[in-house]
């Protein structure tokens, strides 16, 4: 059972809260509709349940608040609006990435694609999907963890009747298996047709909490929709005949030449129009909504707003009829046409059946809910699932090879600079720039396409996600640096011969410096993008290291050195528990000398400052892993 208690959003700029002391529950085994007009606070209420919006109140999922649930993906499935994801990622790649974040087997992605009818579009890019296909993919993502509760925001908005029927059939099948379904809608007839329980809100407050039978009886009324160029004349005639027959008939004038007649049927209205020679352009049965509307207006305020008299038969024969049946809240729907003023509940045959044509995925086998490999698998699938990564690597390799050949030919740079393709005009070599760009994209894409933030049930803890991203980006940066060095070395030997390009004597120190530069730039771009939530900020931070920070460090280090770090490896060996090979001393000394350089010191200071900023801004909120 889902229980929302006292949800109250934080007001903004002296405005009333979008959700104000909202309390209701959604029971298992049924479909609950959260009904309200645009701006009533439906989406804000859902986001507060998922702790994505600040405010007061608590939501219990089977007796536990959200932050007390160990494995959220198996408790809550979420679909909030469009499916967020990189437009170049495939449907299968998107679901497999979410499987890694949710800790479920990757084969679950193929099962879900088959369930929602997207097996033939598994390799289709997200940017090419239609609205209906995108909604199917979003529902597949919500069902990945085999959740007990589904929260969906306007799931049927913009769908065709066929897609609409399929969607609610699957939701009803989920409820029939004991699950809880809560979705928002602004259409009362859709709620009466598809839900078992309806919670109505207006301006963030609870208006009604009813089962569907009571909702249809009190909220919906059958009416006759009439469109005629003589609307005022027909309204007066219908009202006069109703008073003469002492019948309760109400005529409401709407925009244009449209009338809505309550308490009558099409046959009576048609005969009346025929007898008095009134031309009709439309005559149809509808079901009107008598609930709160976004913009309330009264028919009595217009000249054509005459309503039929009641059974009391007063001389004036006019009453102030409210325009409760606005055209925005109506669809062509069958009604009984009786004068009782209540709308029938859709018959069971018109409701989606609880099961057979909408099979649900097989239940998941319980597995350990915590694993350090979950964020690591997610980050690997995120990195390799889009063509941006291979394009950046290819551009770096080609650019480095061209620059290395040019620098070696002119002899304008020493051999290490030629191998690194680092001319004096560039602040950083292409390999370091590429590593920084990949690091910035790692967090920048998370905020541009918030795959994890949209479904709170799969959001990892920020610390676990940070460690996974640091590990993957550093490994990618080291691999890129190795490829660049190998390709440049091979190209130079191929062009100028092996004798002209010898192996440098101090190659251990050069390797350490090269690896540290690439990994440091990747981390700087990653952390800056995580702090400022933009890829451009990550790239700017990488460029700021040699352009801004390094000159400041160089000025601070100007002057003779009083002490030396010679003998540092030996002193470290004395402090260590075990003994490492003496060859390691060379690598440690080379790393220390690299850090002592202005660029190395600037990079260490930048990464340290960005790490502290990320920990302060990112980890103070509630997290998941």
KEVOTI-780214 format. One record per residue (C-alpha): x, y, z. Coordinates in steps of 0.1 Angstrom, whole numbers, padded with zeros to 4 digits, always signed. Layout:
XYZ/...
//
This chain:
+0000+0000+0000/+0011+0035-0008/+0003+0062+0019/+0010+0099+0014/+0006+0118+0046/+0006+0156+0049/+0025+0164+0017/+0032+0201+0016/+0056+0216-0009/+0079+0245-0002/+0063+0278-0014/+0082+0299-0038/+0083+0338-0040/+0053+0344-0018/+0031+0321-0037/+0010+0294-0021/+0024+0259-0020/+0017+0238-0051/+0007+0209-0027/-0009+0218+0006/-0015+0191+0033/-0023+0163+0008/-0031+0130+0024/-0044+0099+0006/-0036+0062-0001/-0034+0039-0030/-0043+0003-0023/-0026-0028-0038/-0045-0048-0063/-0061-0017-0079/-0054+0013-0101/-0056+0047-0085/-0060+0079-0105/-0047+0113-0091/-0071+0136-0109/-0067+0174-0113/-0066+0202-0138/-0034+0216-0152/-0015+0233-0123/-0034+0214-0096/-0002+0200-0082/-0003+0164-0095/+0033+0163-0108/+0046+0181-0077/+0029+0155-0055/+0045+0126-0073/+0079+0143-0071/+0075+0148-0034/+0066+0112-0029/+0099+0104-0047/+0118+0130-0026/+0127+0149-0057/+0110+0181-0044/+0116+0199-0011/+0087+0201+0014/+0070+0185+0044/+0052+0152+0047/+0061+0116+0042/+0052+0088+0018/+0052+0052+0030/+0056+0023+0005/+0043-0008+0022/+0050+0008+0056/+0085+0021+0048/+0096+0056+0037/+0116+0059+0005/+0150+0064+0021/+0145+0033+0043/+0140+0009+0013/+0172-0011+0006/+0165-0019-0030/+0143+0008-0045/+0141-0006-0080/+0122-0036-0067/+0098-0014-0047/+0090+0016-0069/+0089+0020-0107/+0087+0055-0120/+0076+0072-0153/+0077+0110-0151/+0071+0125-0185/+0093+0117-0214/+0120+0090-0213/+0153+0108-0205/+0183+0094-0224/+0209+0102-0249/+0192+0104-0284/+0220+0084-0299/+0216+0055-0275/+0196+0024-0286/+0166+0011-0268/+0184-0020-0258/+0215-0001-0246/+0193+0022-0225/+0176-0006-0207/+0208-0026-0202/+0224+0005-0187/+0194+0009-0163/+0197-0028-0155/+0232-0022-0143/+0221+0007-0121/+0192-0013-0107/+0213-0044-0100/+0192-0068-0122/+0205-0091-0149/+0212-0076-0183/+0190-0102-0199/+0160-0085-0182/+0163-0057-0209/+0155-0081-0237/+0126-0096-0217/+0111-0061-0211/+0115-0052-0248/+0095-0082-0257/+0068-0075-0231/+0062-0040-0243/+0063-0049-0280/+0097-0032-0288/+0117-0064-0296/+0119-0054-0332/+0132-0019-0323/+0159-0030-0299/+0186-0012-0320/+0165+0019-0327/+0179+0052-0315/+0160+0070-0288/+0159+0102-0308/+0139+0084-0336/+0111+0069-0315/+0075+0081-0317/+0056+0092-0287/+0039+0058-0283/+0071+0038-0286/+0088+0062-0262/+0061+0057-0237/+0064+0019-0241/+0101+0022-0234/+0095+0043-0203/+0071+0017-0190/+0097-0010-0197/+0123+0010-0177/+0098+0014-0148/+0092-0024-0147/+0128-0034-0149/+0132-0041-0112/+0099-0060-0109/+0085-0032-0086/+0055-0035-0064/+0044+0002-0069/+0042+0021-0102/+0041+0059-0102/+0033+0074-0136/+0028+0111-0145/+0002+0116-0173/+0011+0082-0190/-0017+0085-0216/-0010+0121-0227/-0008+0123-0265/-0014+0086-0271/-0037+0072-0297/-0068+0052-0285/-0050+0019-0294/-0019+0029-0274/-0041+0041-0246/-0059+0008-0243/-0026-0012-0244/-0011+0010-0217/-0040+0007-0192/-0043-0030-0200/-0007-0035-0188/-0013-0013-0157/-0044-0033-0148/-0025-0066-0153/+0002-0053-0129/-0025-0044-0104/-0042-0078-0108/-0009-0095-0097/-0011-0076-0064/+0008-0044-0074/-0001-0008-0067/-0006+0016-0095/-0009+0054-0091/-0011+0076-0122/-0020+0113-0128/-0045+0125-0153/-0065+0156-0161/-0094+0138-0178/-0122+0127-0154/-0137+0103-0180/-0104+0086-0184/-0102+0082-0147/-0137+0067-0145/-0129+0044-0174/-0095+0031-0163/-0092+0035-0125/-0106+0017-0095/-0102+0046-0071/-0100+0083-0079/-0083+0110-0058/-0093+0145-0069/-0071+0175-0060/-0075+0212-0068/-0049+0239-0061/-0028+0213-0042/-0056+0203-0018/-0076+0172-0015/-0111+0176-0030/-0125+0140-0030/-0112+0105-0023/-0137+0080-0039/-0141+0047-0055/-0149+0049-0092/-0186+0042-0087/-0191+0071-0063/-0168+0093-0085/-0189+0087-0116/-0222+0093-0097/-0211+0126-0081/-0187+0141-0107/-0199+0131-0141/-0233+0140-0156/-0248+0130-0190/-0256+0159-0213/-0265+0167-0249/-0240+0188-0269/-0257+0210-0295/-0240+0233-0320/-0263+0257-0339/-0261+0293-0354/-0293+0301-0334/-0280+0291-0299/-0298+0318-0280/-0331+0310-0297/-0328+0273-0291/-0319+0278-0254/-0350+0300-0249/-0373+0274-0266/-0359+0244-0246/-0362+0264-0214/-0398+0274-0221/-0409+0238-0230/-0391+0225-0198/-0410+0249-0176/-0443+0241-0193/-0437+0204-0187/-0423+0210-0152/-0391+0191-0159/-0356+0199-0146/-0336+0208-0177/-0305+0230-0176/-0291+0247-0207/-0255+0261-0205/-0241+0283-0233/-0205+0278-0240/-0181+0295-0264/-0192+0300-0300/-0225+0285-0310/-0223+0255-0286/-0250+0246-0260/-0248+0219-0234/-0282+0206-0222/-0285+0186-0190/-0315+0165-0181/-0326+0158-0217/-0316+0136-0246/-0309+0139-0283/-0343+0129-0294/-0361+0156-0274/-0337+0183-0284/-0339+0173-0321/-0377+0173-0321/-0378+0207-0304/-0354+0221-0329/-0374+0206-0358/-0407+0220-0345/-0393+0256-0342/-0372+0255-0374/-0338+0257-0357/-0309+0245-0379/-0285+0221-0360/-0248+0215-0369/-0241+0191-0341/-0263+0169-0318/-0245+0143-0297/-0246+0126-0263/-0217+0135-0240/-0206+0131-0204/-0199+0164-0187/-0175+0171-0159/-0190+0189-0129/-0157+0192-0109/-0134+0221-0104/-0121+0237-0137/-0089+0257-0143/-0108+0288-0152/-0143+0290-0137/-0169+0310-0157/-0206+0314-0154/-0231+0312-0182/-0253+0338-0165/-0229+0365-0173/-0237+0364-0210/-0267+0374-0229/-0271+0338-0242/-0266+0323-0208/-0303+0317-0201/-0309+0284-0184/-0341+0264-0183/-0364+0268-0154/-0367+0242-0126/-0397+0223-0116/-0410+0252-0095/-0421+0270-0126/-0411+0306-0116/-0423+0335-0138/-0388+0345-0148/-0377+0310-0156/-0340+0317-0154/-0313+0305-0131/-0276+0312-0128/-0261+0282-0145/-0224+0276-0140/-0204+0266-0170/-0192+0235-0153/-0192+0215-0185/-0164+0234-0203/-0155+0222-0237/-0120+0214-0226/-0132+0187-0202/-0154+0168-0227/-0150+0140-0252/-0174+0121-0273/-0187+0094-0250/-0219+0075-0247/-0243+0085-0219/-0276+0071-0208/-0295+0103-0216/-0317+0101-0185/-0327+0131-0164/-0313+0118-0132/-0281+0138-0136/-0256+0109-0129/-0233+0092-0154/-0230+0054-0155/-0197+0036-0147/-0182+0021-0178/-0192-0015-0180/-0167-0042-0173/-0164-0051-0209/-0150-0017-0217/-0123-0019-0191/-0090-0036-0198/-0090-0072-0188/-0068-0082-0159/-0044-0102-0177/-0041-0125-0206/-0033-0102-0235/-0008-0082-0213/+0017-0107-0199/+0040-0094-0172/+0077-0101-0170/+0088-0131-0149/+0096-0123-0112/+0132-0117-0103/+0152-0141-0082/+0163-0123-0050/+0199-0113-0051/+0222-0093-0029/+0210-0057-0031/+0243-0040-0025/+0273-0045-0047/+0302-0021-0057/+0300-0034-0092/+0266-0019-0098/+0278+0017-0104/+0309+0004-0122/+0287-0016-0147/+0264+0013-0151/+0293+0037-0159/+0309+0013-0184/+0276+0009-0203/+0270+0046-0202/+0305+0052-0217/+0303+0026-0244/+0267+0030-0253/+0270+0062-0274/+0292+0070-0304/+0307+0101-0287/+0334+0081-0270/+0349+0064-0301/+0346+0097-0321/+0366+0115-0294/+0392+0087-0293/+0396+0087-0331/+0399+0125-0333/+0426+0125-0306/+0446+0097-0323/+0445+0114-0357/+0452+0148-0343/+0481+0136-0322/+0497+0116-0351/+0496+0147-0374/+0510+0170-0348/+0537+0145-0338/+0548+0141-0374/+0549+0179-0379/+0569+0185-0347/+0594+0158-0354/+0600+0170-0389/+0607+0206-0380/+0626+0197-0349/+0610+0226-0331/+0603+0205-0300/+0623+0178-0281/+0615+0142-0287/+0592+0137-0256/+0571+0167-0267/+0569+0153-0302/+0558+0119-0289/+0531+0136-0268/+0521+0159-0298/+0524+0189-0275/+0534+0221-0293/+0542+0252-0273/+0511+0270-0287/+0487+0245-0271/+0479+0246-0234/+0476+0208-0233/+0483+0179-0257/+0454+0164-0276/+0454+0133-0254/+0449+0154-0222/+0422+0175-0238/+0404+0143-0250/+0407+0128-0216/+0393+0159-0200/+0364+0160-0225/+0355+0124-0218/+0356+0132-0180/+0334+0162-0185/+0309+0143-0206/+0307+0116-0179/+0289+0139-0155/+0277+0165-0180/+0255+0140-0198/+0240+0129-0164/+0225+0163-0160/+0217+0169-0197/+0200+0135-0200/+0190+0127-0164/+0185+0090-0167/+0191+0083-0130/+0174+0113-0115/+0141+0107-0132/+0136+0073-0116/+0144+0076-0080/+0143+0039-0075/+0175+0035-0095/+0195+0065-0083/+0228+0053-0069/+0245+0070-0040/+0266+0099-0052/+0297+0086-0035/+0294+0052-0052/+0287+0069-0085/+0316+0092-0080/+0341+0064-0073/+0329+0044-0103/+0332+0074-0126/+0367+0082-0113/+0378+0047-0119/+0363+0044-0154/+0375+0078-0165/+0410+0073-0152/+0412+0039-0169/+0399+0055-0201/+0424+0083-0199/+0453+0059-0193/+0443+0038-0222/+0440+0068-0244/+0474+0080-0233/+0489+0046-0240/+0473+0045-0275/+0485+0080-0283/+0521+0073-0273/+0521+0040-0292/+0505+0055-0323/+0528+0085-0323/+0559+0064-0317/+0549+0040-0345/+0541+0069-0370/+0574+0087-0363/+0594+0055-0368/+0575+0047-0399/+0581+0082-0414/+0616+0090-0402/+0631+0056-0394/+0639+0038-0362/+0674+0054-0358/+0660+0089-0358/+0634+0081-0331/+0652+0064-0302/+0636+0054-0269/+0642+0082-0243/+0665+0072-0214/+0643+0087-0188/+0612+0069-0201/+0599+0059-0166/+0596+0095-0155/+0581+0104-0188/+0555+0076-0186/+0545+0086-0150/+0541+0123-0160/+0522+0114-0192/+0498+0091-0173/+0494+0116-0144/+0486+0144-0168/+0460+0124-0187/+0443+0110-0156/+0444+0144-0138/+0428+0162-0167/+0401+0135-0168/+0394+0139-0131/+0394+0177-0133/+0368+0176-0161/+0347+0150-0143/+0346+0168-0110/+0340+0202-0124/+0311+0189-0145/+0297+0173-0114/+0300+0204-0094/+0286+0229-0120/+0263+0203-0137/+0275+0212-0173/+0300+0197-0197/+0313+0231-0207/+0322+0238-0171/+0343+0206-0170/+0362+0215-0202/+0368+0250-0189/+0382+0236-0157/+0406+0214-0177/+0418+0244-0197/+0421+0266-0166/+0448+0243-0151/+0476+0253-0175/+0463+0287-0184/+0453+0301-0150/+0464+0278-0121/+0499+0268-0134/+0512+0304-0138/+0501+0312-0103/+0518+0282-0089/+0549+0290-0109/+0551+0325-0094/+0546+0310-0059/+0575+0286-0065/+0600+0311-0078/+0631+0311-0057/+0659+0287-0047/+0650+0254-0031/+0664+0249+0004/+0656+0212+0007/+0655+0183-0017/+0632+0152-0019/+0662+0129-0026/+0659+0097-0006/+0621+0099-0004/+0616+0063-0017/+0639+0049+0010/+0621+0067+0037/+0587+0055+0024/+0601+0019+0025/+0609+0022+0061/+0573+0033+0069/+0557+0005+0048/+0547-0028+0063/+0560-0048+0034/+0590-0045+0010/+0585-0035-0026/+0610-0040-0054/+0638-0015-0057/+0627-0007-0092/+0596+0009-0077/+0619+0036-0063/+0625+0050-0097/+0588+0053-0104/+0581+0069-0070/+0608+0095-0075/+0596+0102-0111/+0561+0108-0097/+0573+0131-0070/+0593+0151-0096/+0562+0154-0118/+0541+0166-0089/+0568+0192-0081/+0565+0207-0116/+0542+0238-0119/+0516+0220-0141/+0516+0189-0118/+0512+0210-0087/+0484+0230-0104/+0466+0198-0114/+0469+0183-0079/+0455+0215-0063/+0427+0217-0089/+0416+0181-0084/+0417+0184-0046/+0396+0216-0046/+0371+0202-0070/+0368+0170-0050/+0361+0190-0018/+0335+0211-0037/+0318+0180-0051/+0316+0163-0017/+0302+0195-0001/+0275+0201-0029/+0267+0165-0039/+0268+0143-0008/+0248+0165+0016/+0215+0154+0000/+0198+0120+0005/+0215+0094-0017/+0209+0059-0028/+0241+0038-0030/
//
